[in-house]
Structure formats: C-alpha cells, structure tokens
Amino acid sequence: MLPVNASSFCRANLTTATGKVVGDYGIAVSLTATRAATVPMFMIGFVTSEGLFWAKLAAAGTMAMLPVVLVGWSAQRQLVRGLSLGAVK
C-alpha cells in the first residue's frame, strides 16, 4: 500500500510547495531579518534610473527557478505515476 501512496504523496507535496513559494511574502518578512524580500522584490533592485542590468536579472531569474526545475526533474517519474494512478478508477 505504501508504494502506491508514495507517488500521490509526492505529487501533493510538490503541488502545495510550489503554490506556497509564490505567495508567502508575509511569512518571509515575519520570520527573517528586517530587510527580507521575495525574489521579485529582490529583482526590482536591478531596475534603476540608469537602465536595466540584464545580466544580473537573468542570473537572479535562473537562480530562482533552478530549485523548482531540479525538484521537478528528480520527481518526474513519481509525478507521472501519481497522476496516472489518480485518473484510473
């Protein structure tokens, strides 16, 4: 029973985790230092009156999405299995 539940559990946790990462600004501010910011707020710092720092924006965007992509790639087999098993009755 546990192997069948493991793929569904993995899918549910990843879905919940990716949704939480996007919208938890209040928790980030309350649990960290006074100068804490989410990734979009951090990236706004690269937009100045002199122009856009494209290289820094690209690097920050890559670093922000890298953990999500790596977790998705590593859990891809479990995600597909969980979605497939959930569709069959």
N, C-alpha and C positions, 0 to 999 in steps of 0.2 A: 504494500500500500504506500509505503514511503517514497519509492522512486516515482510513482505517478504523481504524488503530491509535490515533489521537489520541483518539477518543471513549472507547475502552476504557481507555486510559492515564489519562485524566481521571477516569473513574469509580473506578478502582482507587486512585488517589492520594487522592481525596476520602474514600473509604471508610476508607482507612488513617489519614488525618489526623484524621478525627472520632473514630475509636477511640483514637488516641494522646492526643488532648486530654483525654479523660476520665480516663485512668489513669496519668498520668506525674507523680505527686507527687514521687517520688524524684529524678527528673531536674530538676524545678523547684527543689527545695531545694538540690541539689548544684551547680547552675550559676549560681544567683543569690545575692543577699545573704542574710544570716543570718535576716532576718525575712520571707522569701518564703513565700507561701501560695497555694494554689489558690483558685479562685473560691468554692467552697462554704465553705472555711475563712475567707475574707475576709468572706463574707456573715454568718457566725455572729457576727461582731463587732457587728452591728446588733441582736442579741437581747441585751437587758440585763435586769437585775432590775427596772428601771422599766417595761419593756414592749418591744414591737417597734416599730422605726422603719420603718413600712410604706413610706413614700415612698423611703427610701434602699434598702430591699430591692428594691423594684420597679425603681428606677433601675439598681442593680447587676445585676439579672437581665436587664434589657433590654440593657445594655451587654455582658453576657457572651454573649448569644445573637445579637446583631446581626452579628458577623463570619460566623458559621456560616450565617445566613439569607441574607446578601448573596452569599456564595460559592455557596450552593445556587441562588439565583435566577439568578446570572450563568452558571452551568454547567448549568442545567436542560436545555437543548437537547442538550448533549453527553451528559449522563447518560441521558436517554431514548433517544438514539440508540445508546449503548453497550449499554444493557440490551436493546434490541430486536435489535441485531445478534448479541448473545450468545445469544439464545434461538433463532435460526434456524440450522439446520444445512444 
